[in-house]
Amino acid sequence: MKKGLIVLAIVLTVTLVLSGMLFAQAKKAAGPGPAADGKSVWDFIQKGKYQSWKMWPGTEAQYKGPEPHGEFLTTYVNPVAFDSIKAKKGKFADGAMIVQDNFGKDKKLKFIDVMYKVKGYNPKGGDWFWAQYKPSGKVDQEGKIDECIKCHEAQKTNDYVYTSKMK
């Protein structure tokens, strides 16, 4: 009987240790988001295959876009952003990332815009890091982009993200 209890204790201990290791490994694989700089964010969205992320709820590929974005847009959200949208709290959690493919009238990709919520990055601007890329990945603009901040903060709902067509 004692031998059975010892074997059970060993099995439980090994199971707990292995579970902890697997949890830590999964957490490490998901990892924290990238640094708030153009190259790191570009590398992150490419490695993460952002076009396989969910689209912003209620939108479809190449919907009609508002100015100053492209004529047509496709908006992708990472799991953190998607969960924030679904929670309907009007704020995005740190680590939320929104990637928007901007297409011209000819429906060819012109720019890729990124909003990335980084705790403490820019409290006056909702802690958003902004970036715009050419389809090649070359950074066109990045950082605390005044044009982006002014437009988005003028929208009084959803943490600097406009809501027309995006509900």
C-alpha positions as CSV (number, residue, x, y, z in Angstrom):
1,M,0.0,0.0,0.0
2,K,2.8,2.4,0.9
3,K,4.5,1.5,-2.4
4,G,1.3,2.4,-4.3
5,L,1.1,5.8,-2.6
6,I,4.7,6.5,-3.3
7,V,4.3,5.6,-7.0
8,L,1.1,7.8,-7.1
9,A,3.0,10.7,-5.5
10,I,5.8,10.4,-8.0
11,V,3.4,10.2,-11.0
12,L,1.5,13.3,-9.7
13,T,4.7,15.2,-9.2
14,V,6.0,14.4,-12.7
15,T,2.7,15.3,-14.2
16,L,2.7,18.7,-12.4
17,V,6.2,19.4,-13.4
18,L,5.6,18.5,-17.1
19,S,2.4,20.5,-17.1
20,G,4.2,23.5,-15.8
21,M,6.9,23.2,-18.4
22,L,4.4,22.9,-21.2
23,F,2.5,25.9,-19.9
24,A,5.7,28.0,-19.7
25,Q,6.8,26.8,-23.2
26,A,3.4,27.8,-24.7
27,K,3.5,31.2,-23.0
28,K,7.0,31.7,-24.3
29,A,5.9,30.8,-27.8
30,A,3.1,33.3,-27.7
31,G,5.6,35.7,-26.2
32,P,5.2,39.3,-25.6
33,G,4.5,41.6,-28.5
34,P,7.3,43.2,-30.4
35,A,9.2,46.4,-29.5
36,A,7.4,49.6,-30.5
37,D,9.5,50.3,-33.6
38,G,8.8,49.9,-37.3
39,K,11.1,47.0,-38.1
40,S,10.1,44.9,-35.1
41,V,6.4,45.3,-35.7
42,W,6.8,44.5,-39.4
43,D,8.8,41.3,-38.6
44,F,6.2,40.4,-36.0
45,I,3.2,40.7,-38.3
46,Q,5.0,38.9,-41.1
47,K,6.1,36.0,-38.9
48,G,2.6,35.9,-37.4
49,K,1.0,35.8,-40.8
50,Y,-1.3,38.7,-40.0
51,Q,-3.5,37.9,-43.0
52,S,-4.5,34.7,-41.3
53,W,-5.8,36.6,-38.3
54,K,-9.5,37.3,-37.9
55,M,-11.0,40.3,-39.7
56,W,-12.5,43.1,-37.7
57,P,-16.0,41.8,-36.8
58,G,-18.6,43.0,-39.3
59,T,-16.2,43.6,-42.1
60,E,-15.1,41.7,-45.2
61,A,-12.1,41.8,-47.5
62,Q,-11.8,45.0,-49.4
63,Y,-14.7,46.9,-47.9
64,K,-15.1,50.6,-48.9
65,G,-12.7,52.7,-46.8
66,P,-13.0,56.1,-45.3
67,E,-10.4,58.9,-45.8
68,P,-7.4,59.1,-45.3
69,H,-7.1,55.3,-45.7
70,G,-7.3,53.5,-49.0
71,E,-10.3,53.3,-51.3
72,F,-10.8,49.7,-50.1
73,L,-9.6,48.1,-46.8
74,T,-9.2,44.8,-45.2
75,T,-8.7,45.0,-41.4
76,Y,-7.2,42.2,-39.4
77,V,-7.0,42.0,-35.6
78,N,-4.7,39.8,-33.4
79,P,-6.4,37.6,-30.7
80,V,-5.9,40.3,-28.1
81,A,-7.6,43.0,-30.2
82,F,-10.4,40.5,-31.2
83,D,-11.1,39.6,-27.5
84,S,-11.1,43.3,-26.7
85,I,-13.7,44.0,-29.4
86,K,-15.9,41.1,-28.3
87,A,-15.7,42.3,-24.7
88,K,-17.4,45.6,-25.8
89,K,-15.7,47.6,-23.0
90,G,-14.7,50.4,-25.4
91,K,-10.9,49.9,-24.7
92,F,-8.3,47.6,-26.1
93,A,-6.0,45.6,-23.9
94,D,-2.3,46.1,-24.1
95,G,-0.8,44.1,-26.9
96,A,-3.8,44.6,-29.2
97,M,-2.8,45.0,-32.8
98,I,-4.8,46.1,-35.7
99,V,-3.4,45.7,-39.2
100,Q,-5.1,47.3,-42.2
101,D,-4.4,46.6,-45.8
102,N,-5.1,49.8,-47.8
103,F,-6.0,49.3,-51.5
104,G,-6.3,51.9,-54.3
105,K,-9.2,52.2,-56.7
106,D,-7.6,49.5,-58.8
107,K,-7.8,47.2,-55.7
108,K,-4.0,46.9,-55.6
109,L,-2.3,47.0,-52.2
110,K,-0.9,50.5,-51.6
111,F,0.0,50.6,-47.8
112,I,-0.3,48.5,-44.7
113,D,-1.2,50.4,-41.5
114,V,-0.6,49.1,-38.0
115,M,-2.0,50.2,-34.7
116,Y,-0.3,48.5,-31.7
117,K,-1.3,49.1,-28.1
118,V,1.9,49.3,-25.9
119,K,1.5,50.0,-22.2
120,G,3.2,53.2,-21.3
121,Y,4.2,54.0,-24.9
122,N,2.2,57.2,-25.3
123,P,-0.4,57.7,-22.6
124,K,-1.6,61.0,-24.2
125,G,-2.3,59.1,-27.4
126,G,-4.0,56.0,-25.9
127,D,-0.7,54.1,-25.8
128,W,-0.9,53.4,-29.5
129,F,2.2,52.9,-31.6
130,W,1.4,53.7,-35.3
131,A,3.1,52.5,-38.4
132,Q,2.6,52.6,-42.1
133,Y,4.4,50.4,-44.5
134,K,4.8,50.1,-48.2
135,P,3.9,46.6,-49.5
136,S,7.6,45.9,-49.7
137,G,7.8,46.3,-45.9
138,K,9.7,49.6,-46.1
139,V,8.6,51.9,-43.2
140,D,6.8,54.9,-44.5
141,Q,5.9,56.4,-41.1
142,E,6.1,55.1,-37.5
143,G,5.7,56.1,-33.9
144,K,3.4,58.8,-32.5
145,I,2.0,59.9,-35.8
146,D,0.1,63.2,-35.2
147,E,-2.2,62.7,-38.2
148,C,-3.3,59.3,-36.9
149,I,-3.7,60.4,-33.3
150,K,-5.7,63.5,-34.1
151,C,-8.1,61.7,-36.4
152,H,-8.6,58.7,-34.0
153,E,-8.9,60.7,-30.8
154,A,-11.6,62.9,-32.5
155,Q,-13.7,59.7,-32.3
156,K,-15.0,59.6,-28.8
157,T,-15.6,55.9,-28.6
158,N,-13.6,52.6,-28.8
159,D,-10.2,53.8,-27.6
160,Y,-9.3,56.0,-30.6
161,V,-10.7,53.6,-33.2
162,Y,-13.5,54.9,-35.4
163,T,-16.7,53.0,-35.4
164,S,-18.4,53.6,-38.8
165,K,-18.8,50.2,-40.5
166,M,-16.8,48.7,-37.7
167,K,-19.3,47.4,-35.1
